[in-house]
Amino acid sequence: MSAVTDAVRVAPPGNPVGQSIRDSLVVAKRNLIRMARIPEVVIFGLIQPIMFVVLFSYVFGGSMDIAGSTSPEVYREFLMAGIFAQTVTFATAGAGAGIAEDMHKGLIDRFRSLPMARGAVLTGRTLADLVQTALTLLVLAVVALLVGWRTHTSAGEVLGAFALLLLTGYAFTWIGAVIGLSVRTPEAATSGGLVWLFPVTFVSNAFVDSGNMTPWLRHIADWNPFSATVQACRELFGNPGVSTSDAWPMQHAVWASLIYSVLIIAFFRTLAVRKYRSAAT
């Protein structure tokens, strides 16, 4: 904590944007150092998505009809975009719990006494979570390759898909930040973060073809922001499962994913900063 205090206090004066960036990077560095000192948090964060890859690939592979095929190999390629997207969105629960813990321990009160930008604490936290999410995606991609997942497009398109995933994950961490600032304990933040994530990720095209759902449920799935990212990644990876839906997000998945993510960040970051300011006054 003293390192953060000293770094913020000696930060040279400048315009508000520059100060906000510097302060955010200081807080992000603080959280990354903390993560490095508690490696079990990162390790446990890696175990869950790896389990999903293995279980879904070998338990459901061969029983799902994807593009007229029940081949396990086809389902694995169909599945991975959903697993990647689920992994980045589930990081929301960890972000919310981390912010709730800082609130519970009184860390927010310490930051309040420092001459730093108000939104820097939250921005730094979400940036640190983004780094952890990127590491998780890297390890998950290696595991996916080992179980038979392949891409069939250019390197630029593949990197674009992972960039979309990170943007979506970053957007959802701001929802976690709002939850973390709205509850009293880290346990409540974890529970609150998971309650809404399950319907968002499962009422989607992540694990099954939404075309097989009842009409009203398919409509919800097709307009789900999570589904847009999954569909965009399938297109950019060249994996099976291209949607036949007439819904705009499914026909323009990459743009839909970008627009959804930007809107989520704009709305929930504003809400989170307001909650932080009211909590720190």
Secondary structure by P-SEA (a helix, b strand, c coil): caaaaaaaaacccccaaaaaaaaaaaaaaaaaaaaaacaaaaaaaaaaaaaaaaaaaccccccccccccccaaaaaaacaaaaaaaaaaaaaaaaaaaaaaaaaaaaaaaaaacccccaaaaaaaaaaaaaaaaaaaaaaaaaaaaabbbbcccaaaaaaaaaaaaaaaaaaaaaaaaaaaacccaaaaaaaaaaaaaaaaaacccccccccccaaaaaaaaacaaaaaaaaaaaaaccccccccccccccaaaaaaaaaaaaaaaaaaaaaaaaaaaaac
